[in-house]
Amino acid sequence: MAAESLHPVQRPGRHVELVLRFPSLSEALVALADDPSIIPVAGGTDLLLDLHRGGPGEPVTLLDLTPIRELRGITIADGIVRLGALTTHNDVAGHPELPVVALPLAQACLEIGSPQLRNRATIAGNIATASPANDTISALLALDAMVVIASNGAERTVRLDDFFTGFRSTVLQPGELITAIEFPTLGDSESGIWAKLGNRAAQAISVVHLGIVVDRADDGVVRDARIAIGSVAARVEVLHDAAAALIGRALDDTSIAACAEVAAAAVTPLDDVRATAAYRSALIPTLVRRSLDAVRTGATDHQWPGRVPCLVGDMPPGTSERRAVDDNSEIQVMLNGAPVSGGHAASATLLDWLRDEAGLTGTKEGCAEGECGACTVQLDGDAVMACLVPAAQVDGHSVATVESMADPDGTPHAIQQAFVDEFAVQCGFCIPGFIVASASLLGEIHDPTDDDIRLGLSGNLCRCTGYYPIMQAVRRASVVPVELDESVFG
């Protein structure tokens, strides 16, 4: 079949011939210095798609950052938040303090993709790819963030506003890595909010996104403000003039309207597949007004959920001593509670490896873009999209698929039985992903509300059921006492 007659996800992309894995940052930086063509990868949720969609080209070598513990962790000390470069969106959204001291960032993180995607995608990756549609950028600009960048033998810190040089371009030089993101916590006199407008309720790429932080004196007069807007131009922009329209004035209808007018005039929106420039121009003042009104009335967190389903477990992450993986290497995986080895991991996604090497075909490919959820599995207890996980990254880790759900004697898991009882299965193609995601949700939240279920399963799409029987199945399973096998579904 001719390549031009294939769907884009069926066409060959660039081949990954080698994946390097080092346990320390210093070793990784030396490797990058020796060969700047090496491509760093952490969550891989953008990179894998870019390699595939770019068409055939020279084979590439990836540098897996996930073994580097120095890049992990969130600290809050002396009024400064520091996010390690491997901090994921769910790390922030599910953090006990960040939704208070960095509300705009937490709000942005919760709107990115799906729970499965947020368990993999990193905030550092979101700013490194530098798309104007990347939601966390406007939040971090409003919070006045700094980017810590390291190379072999050197380190520098750059204001986030200076980090971007244009459309999907940054000041990062060959051999450099983002190691952390830092920003001040919201002070007692400050209020912040992040908002977006998209074309659907979940997994929506922004038509417009907006981050705002306002500092007010005791009498309500605005002392300082930062406003950043994205998905309207080649890069996310800080609206200095719009913020200046608030300073020295109380937040009231007049000052808010003035700020919204200046904000709308400050950008020349773009046309793209999601919206026309005219539509964006009409949306901007409305979004600014609504956001500032929430600041004025103290309603900035009114839409923050009571609980944030992250679909995570409490299983400790796996480890591996292997420093390089190519297609001749055999990775070792604890698969559904049993050790399994297999090759062809450098060039494969976890989805392809599970189906082609491990022979487990329960995990389905619906989109190969991380949007449908049919390939949901658990990686070290956390739900992920297997189509966007490089197989080499799971060496030494634990993976659980839908095949592990039922008991060895064939007795269905409670969620499987509930799907049968509630007729939540029709064509069935999406169901393996729903089963694994639902089990993850119930393992995390034993008594989910309807809002918990909607948010927890927002990464899974179904064309048949209309979702109501699926939701009812989760409700039914939540009241059935279930002893989960911690070794498999941690």
Secondary structure, 3 states (H helix, E strand, C coil): CCHHHCCHHHCCCCCEEEEEECCCHHHHHHHHHHCCCCEEECCCCCHHHHHHHCCCCCCEEEEECCCCHHHCCEEEECCEEEEECCCEHHHHHCCCCHHHHCHHHHHHHHCCCCHHHHCCCEHHHHHHHCCCCCHHHHHHHHCCCEEEEEECCEEEEEEHHHHEEECCEECCCCCCEEEEEEEECCCCCEEEEEEEECCCCCCCCCCEEEEEEEEECCCCEEEEEEEEEECCCCCCEECHHHHHCCCCCECCHHHHHHHHHHHHHHCCCCCCCCCCHHHHHHHHHHHHHHHHHHHHHCCCCCCCCCCCCCCCCCCCCCCCCCCEECCCCCEEEEECCEEEEECCCCCCEHHHHHHHHCCCCCCCCCCCCCCCCCCEEEECCEEEEHHHCEHHHHCCCEEECHHHCCCCCCCCCHHHHHHHHCCCCCCCCCHHHHHHHHHHHHHHCCCCCHHHHHHHCCCCCCCCCCCHHHHHHHHHHHCCCCCCCCCCCC
